[in-house]
Amino acid sequence: MCGICGFVSTRNTDINNLKYMNDSIEHRGPDDCGEYIARMGRMTVGLGHRRLSVLDLSQAGHQPMFYGDDVGIVYNGEIYNFREIRDRLIAKGYVFHSDCDTEVILAAYLDKGIESVDDFNGMFAFALLDFRTQEIFLVRDRMGKKPLYLYDDGKDIVFSSELKPIYRYPHFRKELRTDLMARYMYRGYFGGRDTVFHNVERVLPGHIIRYKIQDIGHSKQDICYWNVPEVYDKYKNCGPDDFATAKEELRELLCKAVKRRLIADVPVGTFLSGGIDSSLITAIAQAVSDQKIKTYSIGFYNDKDNEANYASKVADALGTDHHELYVDEHNYREMLDDMCYYFDEPHADNSAIPTMLVSKFARQDVTVALSGDAGDELFCGYDSYDKMAYMDKMYPYAKVTQFLARGIYRITGKHIKSKRSDKINMFFGQPLSVTQLLTKYDIDEAEQYVLGEQAGIAFDEADLREESYQIRKMLLDQITFMTDDILAKVDRASMRFSLECRSPLLDPDIIKFSYSIPQKFKYKDKKHKKYILQELLADYVPRKLFERPKHGFCMSVRSYLDDNDDLRKYIEPSYLKKQGLFDAEAIKNLYSSFLTHSYREAHNVLWKFYVFQMWYERFMT
């Protein structure tokens, strides 16, 4: 795991600029660094890399890496099947000088071209420079486990694992996307291609950006090699229809995925929250390992938020080498400023701080940690999927009531909605997909807090052709919430402490398997979400340890916002007027609702506002 950055520039940009950019992501790779700069015609090309040594700890793994005079690369991630690919390439006559996956990417490209990415099983983001064709490729993994940003002003391009190198590029101008503020206040993060700044985008998961170096302004090509709805359509209903067979097939796939992710030349452990996903990954890891797996969890002194006791019992049942750390509000406050800096953009998921705390704790002993990310999205684990199941049953009736609701809207200009009844929203909601209506926080409401014309808030579901609301919601979560919130959070939180986090459930074979099996194997009823994962876990630990209500890995923001001097400063009308982004009266009313407990979601909405202001003060003033 590493950090990358670089540029293709028409301007006077030198090695000192590149080093300054590269140093901003030292936390992603404290073990080694490298910079390369070259003149290619009228363009200056720079490649920067920060290395966290995990495989082949020698200097043979140094980057930027080159294969002869043909190609060069800076790369962040892990290709778990690189040894199989390397063996095939050796048989074809390719020669290797290291035991790391970086060199395999270069040789694979020379062998098959950029289509070789289809062969890679892993998490990755890389920039590959072809000296022969004078092209540069920016490539991101299938589900977006590894981040990749791109700044393109029509003259230069800058790419990086985080925004900080772009901030340090001498010709970058910070221009806020003020039209996305309502979207942020609704979602709590910036997602998809869009970032907080103009001319800066994310390379989408499963995409390759291709540029001709001598024609940066007109040659951009965006190639999609993995599209979630298309992959789902291809594999749905292709798997076993017998539950026992499916369960054993999943066990085999998990064992293979976990084994691959335990391969490292540094210590490896797992995150263990006590929930189904992390417990199952830990159980498989312990089952395939010949030594005790190190496991890590954090506990909260507030009993309502504490699951450490369950994690400890799971660890005892599995026989792991378990470590736990209890944290309090002081630890939260200590970490919040770090969060705003290392996340680069406003990111209001309140589980980010606990994730940072457990990453810091684990990094004392290990360099790699396995996590249970993606279990909810792939195997139907969120409570919102209960509502989707209800809506699937009631769909014929809802079609009629939604038709009536649209008629009422045309006549009155008002939507029928309720902050207390999800069923009213389902049957009489706005003419949007039901998958986006059933949130605690209304789309219209987000717009009242911000100033200026706003872009659309709702997600585009044009590519989702599945009729089942529950499956549509799962697919939508995979391409939005999972990528832009969950995976972004885990990447920034773990890499803040130079910890590589690997997610076996994101193995492409497991993703395809989840699409192939009947939905009833994933969702049985409200008490048996992630049903096949539960049944598999029951082979390793007693059911009483995991058959309980789902509990998020989060902190209480209400107590944090109480009597907060910074928050009071941020809601001052004079402060907001000078900033010009938020409606001062609406924010004042929101704060009043928070103090009087008159709006049940006030603390969550106010947290988004607060996190944005913390970020703004750090990066924009």
C-alpha positions, 0 to 999 in steps of 0.5 A: 500500500502506498501513495502516488502523485504526478503530473503532465504539465505545459508549465514550468514545473520541476522536481522540487514541486513534485517532491513537495507534492509527494511529501504531503502523503508521506503517511501513506508510505513512510518506508521509501519515496521516489520522484521521476521527472522527464521532458517529453516534447513540449510537456513535462511529466512527473511521477511521485511515489511514497512506499509502505513496504508490504511485499519484497521489502528490498529496494527492488520494489522501489518506485517509480518503477520501469520495465526497460525503456518502454513503460513506467509506473507509480502504483498503490495497492495489492494484486493478490494473484500476481504470482499466477500472472507472473508465472504465465509471463515468465513462460512467455519470456518476461524477466523479473528482478523483484518479488513484488506485484508492481513489476508484474503490472508492467510486464502484463501491460507489455503483454496484453495492453491496458486490457490486462487490468481484467486479469488483476484480482486486487485493490489498486490505483496506478498511473502507467506511462507508455514511452513508446506511444507517449500515453498515460493511463490512470487506472482504478480498481473495480469497486473503488477500494483505492482512491485516485483523484484527477485535476484537469484544467485543459492545459495540465493534469495532476493525479494523486491518491489524495487531494493534498498533492493537488493542493500543493501543485503550484498552478492549482486554484481552489474553487469550491463547487458551491452547487454541490453544497445541498448534495453534501448536506444530504449525503454527508460526503462528496461522491461519484466523479464530483469533488469539493473543487472545480476541475478536480474529479475522482477516477470512477471505480472500474475505469481507466482514463487515457491521455495522449501526452502531447494533446492533454487538452483534447485526448482524454478518453474514459474507459469503463472495464467494470460496471456493477449493474452490467456485471450483476445482470451477467451473473444473476441467477447463474449460481447454485439454487441449493442453499447447502451447496451455495454455503459451501461454495462461499466458504471455499471462495472466502478461504481462498480470498482470505489466504491471498490477503494474508500473504505479506512480508510484514505482520498481519491482523484483523479488525474485529468489531463483534459483528457478523462480517468482521467475525466471519473474516476473522474466523476464516483467517484463523481457520486457514492460518497456522498461528494465532491471528492478532485481532483488534477492537475498540470499546466505548465507555458508553454502554449503548455504543459498546460492542467490545464485549461481543468482540472479546467473546468471539475472539475467545471462541476463535482462539485469536490473540485479541487486543482491545482499547477503550476510548472516550470523548477526549479521544474523539476530540483529539482525533477530529482535527486529524480527520479533517486534515487526512480526509481532504474533503468534508466527510461526515460519517461519524464512524470515521473517528472510531475507525481511525482509533482502531487503525492507530491501535492496530498499527502498533503491532501490524502493518496489514489488517483485514476487515469485513467491509462490503458484507452489508452491501453484497449480502443485504445487511442494512436495516433500510433493506427491510423497508425495500422488502416491504415495498416489493410486497406492496408494489402494486398498491404503491404504483396507484398511490404514487400516481395520485401523489404526482397528480396532487403535486402538479395541482398544489406544487407540494409533495406528500411527506412525513418525517415520522412515517416511512410508509407514508413516504413509500406510498405518497412520496416524491416521484423519485425511486423508492430506494432514495425516498426512505431516508430519515432526512428529506432531499428537499430539506437539504436545500434550505440550508444552503445558498445559490443554485444547486445541482441535483441531489438524487443519485442517477439510477438510469443504469439500474434495471432490476425491478426489485427495490431491495436489489436495486437499493443494494446495487445503488449502495455498492456504487455510491455509499460503499465506494464514496463513504465506507471505502473512502473512510477506511482508506483515509483512516487506516492510511493516516497511520500507514496501515494497509487494510484489505477486504476479502469480501471485495474479491471479484469472485465473491462479488460475482457469487453474491450476484449469482445466488437467489436473494432469499439466500441473502435476505430471509427476514428482518432478523436474518439479513445476510442469512448465508453469512450468518449460517456460515459464521454459525459453524465457527462461533455460537449463534448467541454472539451474533444473533442480535440487532445490528449496531453501527461502529460509530460515536455519539455526535450529540454529546460532542456538539453540546456546548461546543464553542467552535460550533457556536462560532460557525453558526454566527450570522456574521461568519456565515454571511462572510462565507456566503455558503449557508443560509444563516436563518436556516442554520440558526433554526437547525441549531435551535431544534438541536438544543430543544430536541424538537427534530430527531435528526438535527444532531446528524444534520448539524454534524455535517455542517460542523464537519464542513466548517472544520474542513473549510477552516483548515483548507480554505482560510 
